């Protein structure tokens, strides 16, 4: 059954219950205004269980906790006290104290709303905002997947996440026992510390030529020559390198994770070549360096 039919059936059930109780239903345009139940927007739920009937449990990818909500479209009314944020009816807020216990005020799509404190964001890849519910689809960079993340233009991220200033978006932190969501890997990012990034970022960004860290998203631009030419790489000073990369321990590349081509030089893309770095190891570096 499609989402619209499910929602229609749910509304019919609610209206039937209210009419049976003798309730008067106000009308706005083509919509009947139904008051929010006491738990709407304030009760946490298990997305895999029917804990909010007749309403759904709204959640985001990578989270095991949701909030009792309802589907909505921008401009359509939500139950009293709620507003539409990225397809879900949530409680608007200005600060954490506006939210129920266990919820935090965060910048979501459409403004600030109360969301479960367990939501870290950046738990799924995306191609548009519509893939992310109340979060934003961000980190637009050539050759790497975008991710769903909280906005941090106000410099605020959920506990356990860190703000990436270039994108005003939050990434989940890792390396202290906190696992990354499926399809994400824990990697060192220099000034931001260990963060969870899509596995595709390692192959799409590692080894890319750069002149500054701005070219490398959350990775560092490891400088190699006097002209300021470098290579994008994750840091490995205290953080293990993700699978398929190796930590360089000497020279100008010290402390960076680069794609290991020691066993197969052909894994370097067309713009890179397999360069020996000593100790029997080789990594992919830009061909321009050999000129």
Rosetta silent file (secondary structure, phi, psi, omega in degrees, C-alpha in Angstrom):
SEQUENCE: XXXXXXXXXXXXXXXXXXXXXXXXXXXXXXXXXXXXXXXXXXXXXXXXXXXXXXXXXXXXXXXXXXXXXXXXXXXXXXXXXXXXXXXXXXXXXXXXXXXXXXXXXXXXXXXXXXXXXXXXXXXXXXXXXXXXXXXXXXXXXXXXXXXXXXXXXXXXXXXXXXXXXXXXXXXXXXXXXXXXXXXXXXXXXXXXXXXXXXXXXXXXXXXXXXXXXXXXXXXXXXXXXXXXXXXXXXXXXXXXXXXXXXXXXXXXXXXXXXXXXXXXXXXXXXXXXXXXXXXXXXXXXXXXXXX
SCORE:     score description
SCORE:     0.000 S_00000001
   1 L     0.000  133.734 -178.466    0.000    0.000    0.000 S_00000001
   2 L   -68.072  163.015 -177.830    1.397    3.428   -0.956 S_00000001
   3 H   -60.209  -41.314 -178.523    2.321    6.044    1.650 S_00000001
   4 H   -63.491  -37.978  179.416   -0.620    8.288    0.698 S_00000001
   5 H   -70.123  -38.880  178.065   -3.076    5.423    1.158 S_00000001
   6 H   -61.763  -44.848 -179.464   -1.526    4.463    4.483 S_00000001
   7 H   -64.358  -41.315  179.814   -1.784    8.051    5.675 S_00000001
   8 H   -61.420  -42.962  179.340   -5.387    8.328    4.465 S_00000001
   9 H   -63.629  -38.061 -179.518   -6.321    5.150    6.315 S_00000001
  10 H   -66.160  -41.989  179.176   -4.617    6.453    9.446 S_00000001
  11 H   -64.157  -40.351  178.942   -6.493    9.758    9.263 S_00000001
  12 H   -60.514  -41.992  179.412   -9.786    7.931    8.795 S_00000001
  13 H   -61.946  -46.101 -179.540   -9.101    5.893   11.932 S_00000001
  14 H   -61.911  -46.016 -179.178   -8.290    9.052   13.928 S_00000001
  15 H   -62.845  -41.276  179.699  -11.357   10.905   12.661 S_00000001
  16 H   -60.615  -41.362  179.746  -13.605    7.943   13.411 S_00000001
  17 H   -65.349  -40.427 -178.318  -12.290    7.806   16.966 S_00000001
  18 H   -71.072  -39.798  178.977  -12.806   11.560   17.441 S_00000001
  19 H   -66.017  -37.641  178.614  -16.282   11.560   15.940 S_00000001
  20 H   -62.839  -28.536  179.788  -17.255    8.615   18.095 S_00000001
  21 L   -88.539    1.316  178.223  -16.250   10.714   21.084 S_00000001
  22 L    81.099   23.560 -177.378  -18.408   13.603   19.848 S_00000001
  23 L   -77.257  148.398  173.181  -15.500   15.867   18.881 S_00000001
  24 L   -95.810  132.770 -174.375  -15.935   18.930   16.663 S_00000001
  25 L  -111.773  111.074  177.429  -13.364   19.072   13.862 S_00000001
  26 L   -69.466  153.459 -177.219  -12.232   22.512   12.597 S_00000001
  27 E  -122.018  136.928  174.869  -11.433   22.824    8.879 S_00000001
  28 E  -125.681  108.161 -176.984   -8.624   24.794    7.182 S_00000001
  29 L    61.359 -123.261  179.245   -8.975   24.876    3.391 S_00000001
  30 L   -96.917   10.343 -175.252   -9.171   21.260    2.290 S_00000001
  31 E  -112.533  143.998  171.125   -7.667   19.944    5.527 S_00000001
  32 E   -95.554  127.604 -177.406   -9.253   18.807    8.749 S_00000001
  33 L   -85.118  117.956  179.360   -7.171   19.965   11.733 S_00000001
  34 L  -109.460  125.963 -179.412   -6.472   17.124   14.144 S_00000001
  35 L   -67.170  145.267  178.963   -4.887   18.019   17.480 S_00000001
  36 L   -70.094  141.240  173.804   -1.599   16.334   18.303 S_00000001
  37 L   -68.400  166.663 -176.487   -1.707   13.581   20.868 S_00000001
  38 L   -62.349  -19.878 -177.720    0.257   14.169   24.078 S_00000001
  39 L  -102.345   -5.855 -177.129    3.196   12.134   22.731 S_00000001
  40 L   -63.742  120.733  179.772    3.345   13.576   19.210 S_00000001
  41 L    79.566   -0.532 -178.917    6.814   15.069   18.693 S_00000001
  42 L  -129.282  -10.973 -178.564    7.880   14.241   22.265 S_00000001
  43 L  -103.297  127.791  174.922    7.829   10.437   22.457 S_00000001
  44 E   -78.192  156.726 -176.824   10.769    8.368   21.237 S_00000001
  45 E  -150.998  163.549  175.154   10.021    5.142   19.410 S_00000001
  46 L   -93.752  116.570 -177.042   11.529    2.050   17.800 S_00000001
  47 L   -58.989  -21.533 -178.220   11.194    2.411   13.992 S_00000001
  48 L   -88.945   -3.250 -177.403   10.817   -1.366   13.712 S_00000001
  49 L  -122.071  159.028 -179.966    7.857   -1.512   16.117 S_00000001
  50 L   -92.799   78.255 -174.641    4.319   -0.114   16.073 S_00000001
  51 L  -104.917   -2.224 -175.031    4.721    2.201   19.072 S_00000001
  52 L  -123.715   10.915 -174.931    2.990    5.350   17.772 S_00000001
  53 L   -46.210  133.815    9.977   -0.232    3.986   16.278 S_00000001
  54 L   -92.845   14.226 -178.390   -1.996    5.359   14.365 S_00000001
  55 L   -99.940  161.739  179.145    1.000    7.544   13.468 S_00000001
  56 L   -83.038  167.868  173.643    4.424    6.486   12.120 S_00000001
  57 E  -100.394  103.905 -178.185    7.773    6.533   13.911 S_00000001
  58 E   -77.878  135.853 -179.931    9.846    9.141   12.045 S_00000001
  59 L  -148.205 -178.735  175.503   13.588    8.514   11.980 S_00000001
  60 L  -127.099  155.524 -179.170   16.765    9.134    9.967 S_00000001
  61 L   -57.791  138.068  178.971   19.149    6.665    8.383 S_00000001
  62 L    89.254   -5.086 -179.813   21.709    5.270   10.793 S_00000001
  63 L  -106.869  141.661  178.491   19.530    5.892   13.878 S_00000001
  64 L   -98.132   -0.778 -178.395   17.899    3.169   15.968 S_00000001
  65 L  -124.671  140.834  177.238   15.569    5.659   17.662 S_00000001
  66 E  -127.230 -168.453  178.418   12.770    7.737   16.138 S_00000001
  67 E  -134.807  137.967  177.535   10.044   10.140   17.227 S_00000001
  68 E   -62.973  122.451 -172.732    6.270    9.693   17.000 S_00000001
  69 L  -148.189 -157.079  173.166    5.281   12.018   14.157 S_00000001
  70 L  -154.704  156.130  177.434    3.262   12.164   10.957 S_00000001
  71 E   -73.693  153.371  178.970    4.056   12.688    7.303 S_00000001
  72 L  -157.715  167.353  172.536    3.568   16.152    5.829 S_00000001
  73 L  -121.753  146.482 -179.819    4.292   18.354    2.860 S_00000001
  74 L   -54.866  127.202 -179.715    5.765   21.836    3.045 S_00000001
  75 L    97.054  -17.252  177.887    2.898   24.290    3.398 S_00000001
  76 L   -90.131  150.089 -176.356    0.380   21.725    4.647 S_00000001
  77 L   -73.563  147.015  170.667   -0.746   21.932    8.277 S_00000001
  78 L  -107.836  166.336  175.696    0.546   19.656   11.004 S_00000001
  79 L   -53.960  155.519 -175.946   -1.288   18.964   14.291 S_00000001
  80 L   -51.201  130.685  178.713   -1.359   21.886   16.721 S_00000001
  81 L    92.250   -7.795 -179.868    2.069   22.762   18.122 S_00000001
  82 L  -115.803  164.702  176.739    3.987   21.004   15.326 S_00000001
  83 E  -142.446  162.183 -176.006    5.375   22.162   11.975 S_00000001
  84 E   -86.158  120.494  177.682    6.570   20.415    8.817 S_00000001
  85 E  -126.982  103.918  176.495   10.321   19.774    8.668 S_00000001
  86 L    58.352   36.856  176.079   11.525   17.735    5.703 S_00000001
  87 L    93.741   -0.149  179.089    8.383   15.637    5.447 S_00000001
  88 E  -128.150  141.849  176.064    7.817   15.022    9.171 S_00000001
  89 E   -81.348  112.555 -178.146    5.695   16.908   11.713 S_00000001
  90 E  -128.879  166.440 -179.845    8.103   17.956   14.485 S_00000001
  91 L   -85.236  123.109  176.350    8.082   20.518   17.297 S_00000001
  92 E   -68.980  156.482 -177.347    9.743   23.846   16.358 S_00000001
  93 L  -156.400  166.998  174.622   12.219   25.287   18.858 S_00000001
  94 L  -121.328  -21.564 -179.525   14.748   28.019   19.543 S_00000001
  95 L  -155.868  165.558 -176.602   16.797   26.274   22.244 S_00000001
  96 H   -56.981  -35.108 -176.563   17.169   22.870   23.919 S_00000001
  97 H   -67.993  -11.945  175.889   14.920   23.870   26.818 S_00000001
  98 H   -78.119  -10.944 -173.299   12.004   24.164   24.356 S_00000001
  99 L  -104.217  160.059  177.488   12.189   20.413   23.796 S_00000001
 100 L   -68.606  164.025  178.004   11.064   17.418   25.843 S_00000001
 101 L   -57.607  134.212 -179.617   13.561   15.425   27.926 S_00000001
 102 L    88.021    0.345  178.291   15.871   13.391   25.693 S_00000001
 103 E  -116.657  155.237  178.827   15.379   15.754   22.729 S_00000001
 104 E  -131.043  149.518  178.309   17.635   18.517   21.423 S_00000001
 105 E   -84.869  115.584 -176.808   16.973   21.628   19.333 S_00000001
 106 E  -131.682  154.195  177.741   18.829   21.191   16.023 S_00000001
 107 E   -75.241  109.027  178.485   18.895   22.905   12.633 S_00000001
 108 E  -112.942  179.072 -177.839   16.821   20.678   10.361 S_00000001
 109 L   -70.078  112.577 -177.466   15.442   21.197    6.871 S_00000001
 110 L   108.607   -4.158  179.372   12.996   24.081    7.218 S_00000001
 111 E   132.730 -171.803 -177.813   14.341   25.455   10.511 S_00000001
 112 E   -84.654  135.082  179.086   15.153   24.357   14.059 S_00000001
 113 E  -142.865  162.875  178.915   13.148   21.462   15.498 S_00000001
 114 E   -83.020  121.659 -179.668   13.227   19.069   18.448 S_00000001
 115 E  -130.051  157.186  178.297   14.831   15.734   17.526 S_00000001
 116 E   -57.213  138.962 -178.360   15.990   12.739   19.584 S_00000001
 117 L   -64.335  -15.622  179.039   19.432   13.327   21.101 S_00000001
 118 L   -75.693  -16.794 -178.661   20.535    9.985   19.577 S_00000001
 119 L   -72.880  115.144  178.637   20.317   11.438   16.049 S_00000001
 120 L   -98.983  -24.782 -174.991   23.879   12.211   14.922 S_00000001
 121 L    81.168 -179.240  178.464   23.178   12.615   11.200 S_00000001
 122 L    50.516   45.805  179.170   25.565   11.645    8.403 S_00000001
 123 L  -113.265    7.106 -179.023   24.379    8.034    8.522 S_00000001
 124 L  -156.481  152.354  173.625   23.438    7.637    4.856 S_00000001
 125 E   -87.624  162.819 -173.836   24.495    8.733    1.401 S_00000001
 126 E  -156.344  169.277  174.077   22.079   10.747   -0.739 S_00000001
 127 L  -124.914  -13.510  178.990   21.529   12.539   -4.018 S_00000001
 128 L  -158.468  162.214  179.719   18.929   15.123   -2.895 S_00000001
 129 H   -54.919  -33.687 -177.180   17.340   16.574    0.259 S_00000001
 130 H   -61.424  -19.075  179.105   14.307   14.351   -0.306 S_00000001
 131 H   -80.638   -7.624 -167.269   16.492   11.329    0.557 S_00000001
 132 L  -116.258    7.380 -178.223   17.239   12.681    4.039 S_00000001
 133 L    59.808 -129.599 -177.877   13.930   13.381    5.775 S_00000001
 134 L   -78.041   -3.499  179.397   14.451   16.380    8.093 S_00000001
 135 L   -91.203  177.362  179.894   18.228   16.444    7.441 S_00000001
 136 E  -105.000  146.862  171.562   20.150   18.051    4.567 S_00000001
 137 E   -93.558  113.767 -170.434   21.863   16.316    1.633 S_00000001
 138 E  -142.457 -169.472 -173.754   25.255   17.996    1.597 S_00000001
 139 L    66.922   52.359  177.097   29.025   17.619    1.020 S_00000001
 140 L   -75.000  111.614  179.449   28.778   18.244   -2.722 S_00000001
 141 E  -150.171  142.641 -175.423   32.227   17.440   -4.117 S_00000001
 142 L   -59.643  127.129  172.091   33.348   15.942   -7.400 S_00000001
 143 L    86.221   -0.783  179.597   33.735   12.179   -7.393 S_00000001
 144 E  -129.603  150.599 -178.757   32.449   11.439   -3.881 S_00000001
 145 L   -71.380  148.853  173.700   28.945   10.661   -2.562 S_00000001
 146 E   -82.791  164.257 -178.081   26.931   13.262   -0.659 S_00000001
 147 E  -135.233  156.030  175.226   25.601   12.488    2.823 S_00000001
 148 E   -80.481  128.339 -176.350   22.603   13.305    5.019 S_00000001
 149 E  -151.052  157.293  171.741   23.683   15.658    7.808 S_00000001
 150 L   -73.237  146.459  173.079   22.494   18.238   10.314 S_00000001
 151 E   -77.739  138.902  178.208   23.090   21.877    9.424 S_00000001
 152 L  -129.633   36.869  175.506   25.561   23.627   11.750 S_00000001
 153 L   -62.204  -19.453  175.300   25.468   27.183   10.441 S_00000001
 154 L   -93.229    9.323  177.835   24.787   28.045   14.086 S_00000001
 155 L    70.142   12.890 -178.849   27.999   26.123   15.024 S_00000001
 156 L  -108.914  130.612  174.502   25.930   23.561   16.954 S_00000001
 157 L  -126.727  158.507  174.904   26.094   19.808   16.326 S_00000001
 158 L   -59.396  154.467  173.882   24.600   16.874   18.241 S_00000001
 159 L   -57.411  131.097 -177.924   26.764   15.398   21.010 S_00000001
 160 L    92.622    9.321  176.958   29.123   12.980   19.307 S_00000001
 161 E  -134.583  161.124 -177.428   29.310   14.958   16.058 S_00000001
 162 E  -132.588  146.829 -177.109   31.567   17.750   14.791 S_00000001
 163 E   -85.086  131.544  173.698   30.918   20.705   12.457 S_00000001
 164 E   -99.222  103.627 -171.820   32.663   20.885    9.067 S_00000001
 165 L   -55.732  -37.409 -176.082   32.797   24.674    8.452 S_00000001
 166 L   -57.902  -36.038 -176.376   33.130   24.479    4.663 S_00000001
 167 L  -108.643   -5.160 -173.531   29.714   22.832    4.368 S_00000001
 168 L    50.274   48.787 -177.498   28.118   23.962    7.658 S_00000001
 169 E  -138.608  150.970 -175.713   27.280   20.308    8.207 S_00000001
 170 E   -97.304  138.810  171.688   27.865   17.805   11.010 S_00000001
 171 E  -117.705  143.004  178.870   29.752   14.514   10.772 S_00000001
 172 E   -69.184  138.542  176.269   29.591   11.816   13.451 S_00000001
 173 E   -84.094  159.840 -178.909   32.763   11.369   15.474 S_00000001
 174 L  -152.022 -171.295  176.728   34.373    7.975   15.988 S_00000001
 175 L    88.439   -4.092  178.646   37.574    6.360   17.252 S_00000001
 176 L  -120.655   29.973 -179.625   36.475    6.260   20.899 S_00000001
 177 L    98.000  -12.637  178.287   34.386    3.122   20.690 S_00000001
 178 L   -82.574  116.575 -177.833   31.493    4.769   18.814 S_00000001
 179 L   -75.578  156.196  174.687   30.906    2.741   15.619 S_00000001
 180 L   -86.905  157.604  177.104   30.114    4.312   12.256 S_00000001
 181 L   -65.870  161.397  179.246   26.870    3.581   10.409 S_00000001
 182 L   -57.138  135.172 -178.576   26.864    0.881    7.748 S_00000001
 183 L    87.061   -3.532  177.806   28.732    1.954    4.604 S_00000001
 184 E  -112.593  153.035  178.795   30.762    4.534    6.555 S_00000001
 185 E  -126.618  152.988  178.911   34.352    4.217    7.807 S_00000001
 186 E   -89.006  124.187 -178.033   36.232    5.899   10.647 S_00000001
 187 E  -141.454  149.048  177.099   39.086    8.040    9.385 S_00000001
 188 E   -72.706  138.982 -176.828   41.409   10.731   10.755 S_00000001
 189 L  -128.725   27.281  177.853   40.655   14.211    9.450 S_00000001
 190 H    72.410 -118.127 -173.622   43.355   16.407   10.933 S_00000001
 191 H   -65.983  -23.263 -179.085   41.878   19.302   12.897 S_00000001
 192 H   -85.045  -14.584 -176.037   38.427   17.668   13.170 S_00000001
 193 L    80.458 -175.054 -179.082   39.746   14.432   14.651 S_00000001
 194 L   -65.542  129.292  179.052   38.417   10.970   13.700 S_00000001
 195 E  -135.597  159.845  177.108   35.067   11.186   11.862 S_00000001
 196 E   -88.151  124.302  177.532   32.727    8.810   10.017 S_00000001
 197 E  -129.370  155.439  176.299   32.779    9.284    6.226 S_00000001
 198 E   -57.974  142.204  179.248   31.272    7.238    3.373 S_00000001
 199 H   -56.094  -30.842 -179.964   33.594    4.453    2.241 S_00000001
 200 H   -65.393  -19.919  177.261   33.414    6.015   -1.232 S_00000001
 201 H   -67.733  -31.192 -177.717   35.234    9.089    0.056 S_00000001
 202 H   -66.195  -43.042 -179.064   38.376    7.038    0.576 S_00000001
 203 H   -81.936  -30.497 -177.492   38.604    5.945   -3.054 S_00000001
 204 H   -81.691  -24.834 -174.594   37.175    9.154   -4.526 S_00000001
 205 H  -112.500  -36.687 -177.457   39.285   11.608   -2.537 S_00000001
 206 L   -61.898  126.709  179.238   42.447    9.789   -1.371 S_00000001
 207 L    91.236   -3.930  178.624   45.343   10.550   -3.722 S_00000001
 208 L   -71.025  138.003  179.017   43.616   13.475   -5.436 S_00000001
 209 E   -66.760  147.435 -177.185   45.958   16.352   -6.219 S_00000001
 210 E  -152.804  163.169  173.073   45.507   19.500   -4.130 S_00000001
 211 L  -121.282   -7.223  177.944   47.010   22.867   -3.286 S_00000001
 212 L  -167.999  162.989 -176.421   45.221   23.304    0.049 S_00000001
 213 H   -61.838  -21.826  178.304   42.924   21.474    2.472 S_00000001
 214 H   -60.028  -26.753 -179.831   39.940   23.254    0.911 S_00000001
 215 H   -76.985  -10.676 -167.700   40.389   20.887   -2.069 S_00000001
 216 H  -116.913   13.588 -178.050   40.107   17.833    0.172 S_00000001
 217 L    56.405 -118.128 -177.033   36.874   18.258    2.159 S_00000001
 218 L   -88.944   -5.610  179.926   37.583   16.744    5.602 S_00000001
 219 L   -85.437  169.920  176.919   40.951   15.271    4.585 S_00000001
 220 E   -91.197  156.360  170.488   44.343   16.969    4.737 S_00000001
 221 E  -102.281  100.923 -178.001   46.344   18.262    1.778 S_00000001
 222 E   -78.158  114.548 -176.458   49.731   16.679    2.360 S_00000001
 223 E   -79.657  140.219 -178.375   52.312   19.022    0.785 S_00000001
 224 L  -125.087  -30.774 -174.759   55.214   17.492   -1.106 S_00000001
 225 L  -126.579  171.694 -175.501   57.004   20.040   -3.262 S_00000001
 226 L   -68.321  -17.135  179.918   58.166   23.651   -3.192 S_00000001
 227 L   -85.843    0.822  178.244   55.362   24.670   -5.551 S_00000001
 228 L    82.594   12.909  177.374   52.722   23.767   -2.975 S_00000001
 229 L   -79.085  135.947 -178.701   51.420   20.723   -4.834 S_00000001
 230 E  -139.525 -167.732 -179.419   50.005   18.083   -2.530 S_00000001
 231 E  -139.220  136.985  178.180   47.751   15.059   -2.248 S_00000001
 232 E   -71.812  131.664 -178.815   44.486   14.606   -0.361 S_00000001
 233 E  -156.419  146.226  172.088   44.837   12.073    2.440 S_00000001
 234 E   -74.288  157.807  177.744   43.264   11.063    5.732 S_00000001
 235 E   -88.514  147.418  177.130   45.429   11.356    8.836 S_00000001
 236 L  -128.884   25.270  175.412   46.757    8.291   10.619 S_00000001
 237 L   -86.812   84.608 -179.507   48.412    9.886   13.642 S_00000001
 238 L   104.831  -10.235  177.875   46.447    7.972   16.247 S_00000001
 239 L  -122.750  126.835  179.019   43.716    6.675   13.909 S_00000001
 240 L   -61.101  147.522  176.864   44.115    3.419   11.929 S_00000001
 241 L   -74.629  141.273  175.702   43.934    3.763    8.150 S_00000001
 242 L   -61.949  159.277  179.836   40.763    2.389    6.509 S_00000001
 243 L   -54.199  138.112  178.803   41.024   -0.837    4.527 S_00000001
 244 L    92.938   -7.974  176.738   42.834   -0.429    1.193 S_00000001
 245 E  -121.348  162.600 -179.814   45.051    2.409    2.396 S_00000001
 246 E  -130.670  149.198 -179.861   48.362    2.420    4.220 S_00000001
 247 E   -86.396  127.201  178.566   49.901    4.804    6.740 S_00000001
 248 E   -90.209  129.710 -170.817   53.062    6.526    5.537 S_00000001
 249 L  -107.105   -2.701 -178.421   55.618    6.833    8.345 S_00000001
 250 L  -143.112  167.611  176.967   58.390    8.916    6.825 S_00000001
 251 H    68.672 -159.908 -175.940   59.202   11.903    4.636 S_00000001
 252 H   -67.477  -19.795 -178.572   56.748   14.581    3.542 S_00000001
 253 H   -92.990    9.606 -175.528   53.867   12.073    3.590 S_00000001
 254 L   -56.569  130.228  175.653   54.374   11.143    7.239 S_00000001
 255 L    82.452   20.282  179.834   51.141   10.478    9.083 S_00000001
 256 E  -123.946  146.419  176.983   48.846   10.198    6.050 S_00000001
 257 E   -93.624  120.592  176.554   46.717    7.343    4.669 S_00000001
 258 E  -125.620  158.124 -178.177   47.199    6.754    0.942 S_00000001
 259 E   -64.401  125.198 -177.115   45.934    4.016   -1.370 S_00000001
 260 E   -82.676  115.467  179.463   48.300    1.042   -1.121 S_00000001
 261 L  -114.650   19.874 -176.655   49.366   -0.136   -4.586 S_00000001
 262 L   -56.856  -38.915 -176.313   52.295   -2.301   -3.432 S_00000001
 263 L   -92.988  -20.010 -176.416   50.699   -5.493   -4.750 S_00000001
 264 L  -153.735  101.265 -177.733   48.886   -4.059   -7.771 S_00000001
 265 H   -66.674  -19.719 -175.514   49.915   -0.788   -9.446 S_00000001
 266 H   -72.988  -10.107 -178.607   46.825   -0.865  -11.670 S_00000001
 267 H   -75.616  -14.248  175.544   44.518    0.128   -8.798 S_00000001
 268 L   -72.244  138.806 -178.094   45.692    3.761   -9.102 S_00000001
 269 L   -73.291  177.247 -172.854   43.307    5.777  -11.274 S_00000001
 270 L   -59.754  -26.655 -177.727   44.306    7.410  -14.567 S_00000001
 271 L   -86.242   -7.560 -175.679   45.472   10.623  -12.878 S_00000001
 272 E  -117.625  161.300  173.184   47.745    8.755  -10.439 S_00000001
 273 E  -130.004  160.462 -178.304   50.799    6.553  -10.576 S_00000001
 274 E   -88.037  112.929 -171.752   52.132    3.968   -8.126 S_00000001
 275 E  -112.038  123.702  176.843   55.043    5.601   -6.289 S_00000001
 276 E   -64.186  138.617  178.490   57.538    3.740   -4.038 S_00000001
 277 E  -121.889   11.788  179.476   57.849    5.316   -0.581 S_00000001
 278 E    95.748  159.460  178.603   60.470    2.954    0.870 S_00000001
 279 L    68.119   19.904 -179.200   60.319   -0.183    2.939 S_00000001
 280 L    80.451    5.614 -178.806   58.856   -2.126    0.028 S_00000001
 281 E  -104.606  149.689  175.882   55.658   -0.062    0.043 S_00000001
 282 E  -136.539  147.824 -179.854   54.116    1.994   -2.771 S_00000001
 283 E  -134.376  159.872  179.353   51.174    4.390   -2.792 S_00000001
 284 E   -80.575  125.352  176.932   49.086    6.163   -5.440 S_00000001
 285 E  -133.647  158.298 -178.536   50.215    9.764   -6.055 S_00000001
 286 E   -58.167  138.086  179.001   49.385   12.299   -8.817 S_00000001
 287 H   -62.019  -26.953 -177.687   51.265   11.698  -12.085 S_00000001
 288 H   -60.060  -23.720 -179.536   52.039   15.416  -12.198 S_00000001
 289 H   -68.991  -23.400 -176.859   54.591   14.887   -9.448 S_00000001
 290 H   -82.611   -8.226 -178.624   56.759   12.825  -11.744 S_00000001
 291 L   -82.232    0.000    0.000   57.140   15.698  -14.226 S_00000001
